[in-house]
Structures are given as structure tokens and as C-alpha cells.
């Protein structure tokens, strides 16, 4: 009976350890995906900023052209 109890406790401990390891792996994957999302967001923000600057410059150039046409 003592051996049965010892095996039962060992089995429960092993199951709990296995579940904890699996949960840690799942959390690591989630953290990595969140980090990747943050990196992608930063890259997209930088690209949007560059695109807005380019768009702003394009409008300025067209405004200058229209000013020159008005002066003539």
C-alpha cells in the first residue's frame, strides 16, 4: 500500500511538472509573438512617417508649380 501511494504521488508530481512545462512553452510563444507584433508595428509606423513626409513634399512641390503658373 505504501508503494502504491508513493507511485501515485510521483505520478501526480510528474503530471503537474509536465503541465507546467507545457504552459511555460505556450507563454514563451505568446511573448515572442507579442514582441514580433511590436517590432512590426514600429516598422509600419516608421514607414508611415516616411510616406507622409514624401506626400507632404510632393504637395509642396505642386504648390510651388502652381504659384509659378499664377505669377505668369
Buried (B, 14 or more C-beta within 10 A) or exposed (E): EEEEEEEEEEEEEEEEEEEEEEEEEEEEEEEEEEEEEEEEEEEEEEEEEEEEEEEEEEEEEEEEEEEEEEEE
